[in-house]
Amino acid sequence: MTASGSDSLVALAERLQGICLGSGLTVGTAESCTGGLVASSITDVAGSSGYFRGGIVAYADDAKASLLDVPGDVLAGHGAVSAQVARAMATGARRRLGVDLAVSVTGIAGPGGGTAEKPVGLTYVAVADGADVAVRRFVWRGDRASNKVASAEAALELLIERATDQPAPGR
Amino acid sequence: MTASGSDSLVALAERLQGICLGSGLTVGTAESCTGGLVASSITDVAGSSGYFRGGIVAYADDAKASLLDVPGDVLAGHGAVSAQVARAMATGARRRLGVDLAVSVTGIAGPGGGTAEKPVGLTYVAVADGADVAVRRFVWRGDRASNKVASAEAALELLIERATDQPAPGR
């Protein structure tokens, strides 16, 4: 049994933990549409306190501004579900949490909230590592629950890729 | 299917949402041992953005200080798993998130980290509502996953009780 309910998420979290404990990297999270599921999956694994420092669930737009320093003009100009906001969330989380790698997720889980331009399932995932910020765009086709799990999986996969590529800390 | 994996948690989150949307109360979370599971359960319910503003997962002690303003002397004097730190986390989250009700959870999920004085399963849950802070102590007897779910259930139950007791906002 896993508290967060998805064996695939916990398997990814175990891989991430192995890489980060091996290389001394610290990790944090900034979540909107996943609502804490990435952090919860990471902390399903015993020993996660060895590399996971914490996370911020910025569900409301003003929480993205006040807790993650997402600039108001970026939110107003691009909307909360955008590559620009995903980048700003990851960068803000990395600084606020004082970690080597911070991942962010912002999207429209559904069933409501979609538009022609930004459909239900549209999701951006970003990882900031200090040198740069990688962003990916997805459009999931499932229901709210499966979109949320898919977004959390994508976040953990991007974290694993970036953690694997990192030089040793102290760079 | 629920993304967070526990039907009991989502049922509690649905009850909380009904009460808060009906009374106009806003809610936030401050989580340590549950690692985001309370926030993730709340956001499993469509329409949760109508009352849930966000949450902070303060896994490391310095995240409790920097993100939730838990005083260093309270952490040092009582330990991270204590009624005093649970109170300070809830109070800090309420202020940082700008919400009517903030819940906090701090505990030892296991399997490691227990002592004779503070065994695995020891958990404190607190809710701050502006007038005061209610704290409860539990000692769960399960494994890491079931302790995490039990702690999240206790947090949602305490939120429901306090939300039910609130006077109308704007008091």
Interface residues (C-beta under 8 A of the other chain):
Chain A: M1 T2 A3 S4 G5 S6 T29 E31 C33 T34 G35 G36 L37 V38 A39 S40 I42 T43 D44 A46 G47 S48 S49 F52 R53 G54 G55 I56 V57 A58 Y59 A60 D62 A63 S66 L67 R96 L97 G98 A109 G110 P111 G112 D143 R144 A145 S146 K148 V149 A152
Chain B: M1 T2 A3 S4 G5 S6 T29 E31 C33 T34 G35 G36 L37 V38 A39 S40 I42 T43 D44 A46 G47 S48 S49 F52 R53 G54 G55 I56 V57 A58 Y59 A60 D62 A63 S66 L67 R96 L97 G98 A109 G110 P111 G112 D143 R144 A145 S146 K148 V149 A152
